[in-house]
Amino acid sequence: MKVVVLGAGVIGTTSAYFLAKQGHEVTVIERQNSVAMETSHANAGCLSYGFTSPWAGPGLPLSILKWTLTGRSPLIINPNMSIETIKFLYRMYKNCNARSYEVNKSRMLRMAKYSQKALIEIESDFDFNYEQRKQGSLQLFWDTKEIEKSNRDIAILEKFNIKSELLSTEDCVKTEPGLKYVKNKLAGGIHFKDDFTGNCYMFSNEIYKKCVEIGVNFEFNTDIKSIQINNNKVSSVSTNRGEFNADAYSVSLGSYSSRILSKIGIQTPIYPVKGYSITLPVLNDGDAPQSTIMDEKNKIAITRLGDTIRVAGMAHLTDFDKNLRTKSLDSLMRGLDLIFPKSYVSSEDVQFWTGFRPSTPDGPPIIGPTPFANLFLNTGHGTLGWTMSAGSGKLIANLISGINPDISTEGIDMSRYSFSNKIRKNHG
Ligand SMILES: Cc1cc2nc3c(=O)[nH]c(=O)nc-3n(C[C@H](O)[C@H](O)[C@H](O)COP(=O)(O)OP(=O)(O)OC[C@H]3O[C@@H](n4cnc5c(N)ncnc54)[C@H](O)[C@@H]3O)c2cc1C
């Protein structure tokens, strides 16, 4: 079968890999000149199989209030809010209760766990380096209240057989020796033993090379304008370089998915939640992180990637504004200084980056069929697209091929949004 994949971020590239492995003739259409040049470029690098949570949780509204009052908020909302921002916040707010949190977290954990298996499958297919480490990740607690809150998460994790361990301050320092400078400020931590870390950009490029080797065709510098529908099916994809036809189509355009899909009546509530990262060279190993450290209070993640440290975080709701906000760079530097003060060579060497997390208000991605028989979605991965990439690629390949999926798609496909079904009337 001929399959066109729209978008070559980590999700599109991994989809192409699994589709090609199943014997399909695959073309990937991408507007950039290579893979992973947008959101998949410089993310936090955590493969958070255990630390998988939706943002929308019972404590979020109160946290937003506190952050606003302290003036040091990891969430920044543009005061001139667009309708899209208001809709996203409202839909997220509706998920800020214990019941929805548990349902959404369980769905995300299902996808994350499957993704870990799929990543191990890719690693067994061929040898490649993406600065991977398999040393778990550590969430820090600054006070005992945070420890109490984590008990709710541990109960859900246990249901999914995900290994986590509460650590004393001493054990946190044993796990991450670079934490010795903040030992007295910490209350403890939780260690997710099964988490990995790795460079998403390098991974995508390695998968890209393998894809080319097994026959995938990449059409770079190609801007997708629209999807053409004929007889309740996609007939082609229109681009600045002409039309592309296939038997099946998979949309993995990240935050831009909704723009293209809304033109054919598919409403996906994906919002571009802007985040930032900084990358700096390591000064000495003993003072630097070894894996990923999450500071949920300040909403940052710090990861060791090769000879560098990556710090990422912030949620900036400002639609598609790509500006690099200096205040965010300062916040990330402050976060690093607080936890690993002697870890980096010099703040002069910092690489500053921003990307749009393709976020759904409830948290899980949108993977699966649409009312158009040959159109599939693999998008909306939000804060965890790198974590879920391998599983998402395999799942979409199975769905397109008509192979029974290895996991349930309940709550992961678009049918969970009642408004998305209106397209049946409009276009069906
Ligand atoms: C600061 C930050 C930190 C993060 N940290 C982590 C983390 O530690 N772990 C984790 O799991 N996830 C993390 N994420 C999330 C993760 O990076 C994303 O979920 C993931 O990269 C999304 O991949 P994607 O392929 O869907 O989107 P993208 O990488 O954005 O790919 C979409 C592609 O579609 C292309 N495209 C869009 N429109 C068009 C068009 N009209 N025509 C042609 N091509 C088009 C784009 O050029 C792009 O290449 C983080 C994100 C941010 C911003």
The ligand as a Gaussian input file, in Angstrom:
#p B3LYP/6-31G(d) Opt

LIG

0 1
 C       10.383000      22.643000      26.009000
 C        9.886000      21.262000      25.633000
 C       10.348000      20.166000      26.351000
 C        9.860000      18.891000      26.049000
 N       10.376000      17.814000      26.720000
 C        9.939000      16.554000      26.427000
 C       10.485000      15.436000      27.084000
 O       11.405000      15.540000      27.870000
 N        9.976000      14.212000      26.811000
 C        8.966000      14.044000      25.915000
 O        8.515000      12.928000      25.736000
 N        8.469000      15.090000      25.216000
 C        8.929000      16.341000      25.462000
 N        8.429000      17.419000      24.791000
 C        7.338000      17.204000      23.825000
 C        7.857000      16.662000      22.504000
 O        8.994000      17.383000      22.099000
 C        6.738000      16.780000      21.461000
 O        5.565000      16.152000      21.943000
 C        7.146000      16.102000      20.151000
 O        8.356000      16.626000      19.686000
 C        6.051000      16.302000      19.109000
 O        6.497000      15.680000      17.941000
 P        5.693000      15.839000      16.586000
 O        6.420000      15.032000      15.589000
 O        4.262000      15.589000      16.840000
 O        5.791000      17.410000      16.273000
 P        6.959000      18.209000      15.525000
 O        8.278000      17.765000      15.974000
 O        6.630000      19.650000      15.641000
 O        6.776000      17.712000      14.041000
 C        5.745000      18.193000      13.199000
 C        6.376000      18.396000      11.844000
 O        5.361000      18.815000      10.926000
 C        5.938000      19.779000      10.079000
 N        4.870000      20.624000       9.532000
 C        3.947000      21.348000      10.210000
 N        3.121000      21.978000       9.364000
 C        3.513000      21.627000       8.111000
 C        3.026000      21.950000       6.815000
 N        1.975000      22.762000       6.604000
 N        3.654000      21.402000       5.759000
 C        4.718000      20.548000       5.923000
 N        5.209000      20.227000       7.119000
 C        4.620000      20.762000       8.220000
 C        6.874000      20.567000      10.966000
 O        7.858000      21.236000      10.225000
 C        7.423000      19.489000      11.870000
 O        8.646000      18.970000      11.408000
 C        8.898000      18.719000      25.027000
 C        8.476000      19.811000      24.292000
 C        8.960000      21.091000      24.584000
 C        8.518000      22.258000      23.771000

